[in-house]
Each structure stands twice: as C-alpha cells, then as structure tokens.
Amino acid sequence: MPGSENVSLGRVLQAVLEALAQLIRIFENNGGDQIFQEYAASSLVIGRLVRIVSDTETGVAAEICRGKVLAVNRDLSLQLEGMDSTVPSGRLHLLN
C-alpha cells in the first residue's frame, strides 16, 4: 500500500492503545451509553437491506432471515423491519 512503508508497528500500536484509553475514559466517566450511541450512529447497516445466514465454519450456511435493518440494539442484536423478534447472531450480507 503506498505510503505504508513509513508506518511502523510501534506507531500502529500507539494509535490503537490511545484510542482504547480514550474509550476507557469515556466508559469510566459516562458508562457505556455514550459508546453505544456513537457505535449505533456510525452503523453502516441501519437502513440497509440485509440477509442473515447461520454462522457456520463447516457445511452450507442456511438463511435465517432477510430485511431492512431498523436498529442495532444494546446487545448488538439487529431489529429488522417486519420481524417481532431481534436477530442475535449470524453472518450479515448486504443486499443493497
């Protein structure tokens, strides 16, 4: 990747640790709500049509459901349009 030759492992580690330290400070001062709100606000799946399949490393993955994502819940499950229950796990495929 052009320009990556000037980036050392130490600089990457420093950036990761600084970001982690910032998240820890936010959590200690405000709890997890602010972190979750920022996570949900930056979600790339809300409003998108998705397909969720079983998360398997062997065999063929079966479709669990598909639909438009309305929300990411605090437990990181997804609320899909037209579904009464949330989707707690699976592999997500963007359809649009």
Steps between C-alpha positions, in 0.01 A plus 500: 500500500654835400621698798482207739875455493527796742266344758662287767338236716581718800305796356202278423507353851525847652195619301298193602592536867418874498157428347439227758605731784256764374215246493588389853489863622160551333371179658630593844346849483172429318445125501446306182204703370709761317720234340194303386329813364809588295525140378134490395520845337792389285339168401527420131210253510212707637260568216661239276348183360686200641500123500599317819630145472603250765855548619666172419853410407403164357221413264261729321375808681120513519309825465354616831320806369523803275364852519573865565696572819310744720731507802802358676404414858718538809572125496612551135207298367325643195138606463375432148190648344197274533656270761367472856823361642855623467783324317766420762759329280599398152702620205371814339501552123412840357249474217497867397 
